Amino acid sequence: MDEIKIELPPPEEIADWLRTTRKNHDVTQKELAERAEVSPSQISRVESQKAGTAYEKIYRIQQELSALTDEKSKINVEDILSKKHASRSSEYELAFINPTEPIEIAVDIMEELNISQLPVIEESGQSVGRLTERDLLTAQELSTRVEEYMRPPMPELTAETPASIARDLLETNEAVLITPTQDTSSTTENHRYVGILTPSDFTRIENSDLGS
């Protein structure tokens, strides 16, 4: 008895879905090829609608890409933070500054930690702004208060937010502040945040084995 095959969509639809889905979920052709047990060139051929790829291989590629995107969608912000903080030699503490502090203090913090931006957090523990290296360059006097030069605050996400949402948000923002999950409380008395994410954090994570 012949094997019953599931009818595939037209080649152009397969190519568009494969290419778009793969890129949107940061799946490389090599990564997908290894999972589907085909060569990267075969992935490229399917995406460019070139003939020569057997039905069985196309179907397997589709199935493996769906499985990969499902795995990656389960990664949340807390996973990214955990990976980031685990790479540090000391316990993580979010660097920040109070809006009433002088610019001079912000300069010292950013130089000591070698960071390019700093969240501005008031005494209540709420983020009210951010300070960048560019802002420091425009400051006329180091004694000027931070609130005079700070920009709008960074966007905020909870630790349980899917990592893909944070990644998309970082396409138009330099950093994102992370708050604890709704069923936990912050571990610090100074503010309500458990970490900060930047685009470079996702570059490191996506090149690691997290979610692969």
N, C-alpha and C positions, 0 to 999 in steps of 0.2 A: 504493500500500500504506500502510495506516494505521501511524502510529508506535506502537510498543509501549511502554506506560507501566508503570513499576514501581509496584506497589501500595503506597500509603502507609498507615501505621498510622492508627488512629482519631484524630480531631481532638484529643481530650483527651490522648492520649499524645504527640502531636506538640507540643502546647502545653506540657506538663509538661517534656518533654525539652529543648525550645528554651529555655524560661525558666530552668530549673535549670542547664543546661550553659553558657548565656551568662553567667549571674551568677557561677557557680563559677570561670569563667576570665576574669572581669572584661572581658567584651566588651560594649560599650554597644550599644543599639539603633541608634544613628546609625552606629557603626563597621560593624556587620553589614549595615545597609541599603546603605551605600556599596559594600561588597564584593559584595553580591547584586544591586546595581543596582535596588533598590526603595526606597520611601519608609519612614522610620521608623514611620509610622502603620501600614503594612502588617505590619511586624514585630509591632507592638502588637496588631493584629487577630488574627494567628495565635496569639499567646500567650494572648489572652483568648477564643479559640475563636469569634471572630465570623466570620460567613460573608462571602464576597466576594473571597477571595484565590484566584487560579487555581492549578491543580495545578503548572504549570511554575514559578511563582514560589515556591510552598512547597518544591518539590524543590530549587530553586536556593538558597533560604535555608538549607535543611538542609546542602547540600553546602558552602556557604561557611562556615557555622559550624564544621563539622568541620575544614575547612582552617585556619581561624583558631585553633582550639584546638590543633591539631597544631603550628602555628608557635609558639604561646605555650608549649607544653609543652617545647619545645627550649631555651628560655631557662634558663640555670642561674645559680647564685648569683654565679659569677665575672663574668657579664655585668652583673649589677646593680652589683657592686662597681666594675667598670671604668667604668661610666657615672657612678657617684657620685664616684670619685676623679678622673675627667677634668674634673669641674666645679671642682676646687680649683686655686688659683693656685700652690700649692707642692706638693712631693712629700708624699704621704700618710704619716703615721706614727700608729700607734694609740696613743692616750693611755691610760695605765694607772697604777696605783699598787701599791706593795708592801704587803702586810698589816701589816708592822712599822712603816711610816711613820706619822707623826702625822696626825690629822685635818686639821690646819692646811695641810699640803701638798696634800691632796685639795681643800680649799676653793680654794686658789690656782689649781690646775690647772683646775678646773671653771669658775671665774670667768673666767680668761684665755681659755679656749676656748669659753665660753658653752655648756656642755653640762650635761645634767641627771643623767647617770649615768656611772659610771667602773668599768671592770673592775678587779678586784683580782687581780694576778698575782704569784706568788711567784718567788723567785730561780731556781727550776728551769725557769721559763717556762710553768708550768701555771696556768690560771685557777682560783682558789679561792673567788671571791666577787665581789660587785659592791656599789658604794656609790652611793646616790641622794641627791638634794637633801633628801628627807625624813629620811634617816639623819643628815645633817649637822645638821639642826635639833634632833635629839634628843641630840646630843653635849653633854655637860656641860663638858668641857675640850678645847680645841683640841690639847692635847698628848697626848690619848688616842690609842692606836694604832688604826689603821683596822680591824684584825681584831676589835676589840671591838664594832663597829657594822655590819660588812658583812653583806649578805644572801647567800643561796645564789647560786652562780655562774650566769651566763647559759648558756642552751643552746648547744651547738656543732654546726656543720654544716661539711662540707667544701665547697670552692669549686665542686666538680663536681655538687653537689646541685641537682636541679631547683628553679627559683625558686618554683614553686607550693608546694613543701613548706616553704620558708622563710617565704613569705607566710602560710600556714596556721598555722605555729608562732608567728608574731608576733601572731596574734589573741589569744593568751593570755600573751604575754611582751612585755616592753618592748624587748628587744634580743636579738640572736643574734650570737655570736662565730663568725668564719669561719676555718677552718684551711686550709692549702694542699691541693691535690689530692694523692692518694696517691702519685703518681709524681714529685712535686717536693718541695723542702724549703723551709722558711721563709727569707725573705731578711733576717731580723733576728736578732741575737744575744741579744736581751732576752726574747723570747717566741716562741711557735709559731703566732701568729695573723696573718692577712693583712688583717683588717678586721672591721668590726662593722656590722650592719644593723639599722635600726629601721623601724617602720611608715611613717614619712614618706619613707624612701628608695623604697619601692614606689609611693607616691603620685606622686612625681616621675617615676619610670620609666614608670608606666602612662599618664601624660599625655604622654609623649614618643613618638618613633617606634620605640622598641625593641620588636621582635616584632610590629609591625603591618604 
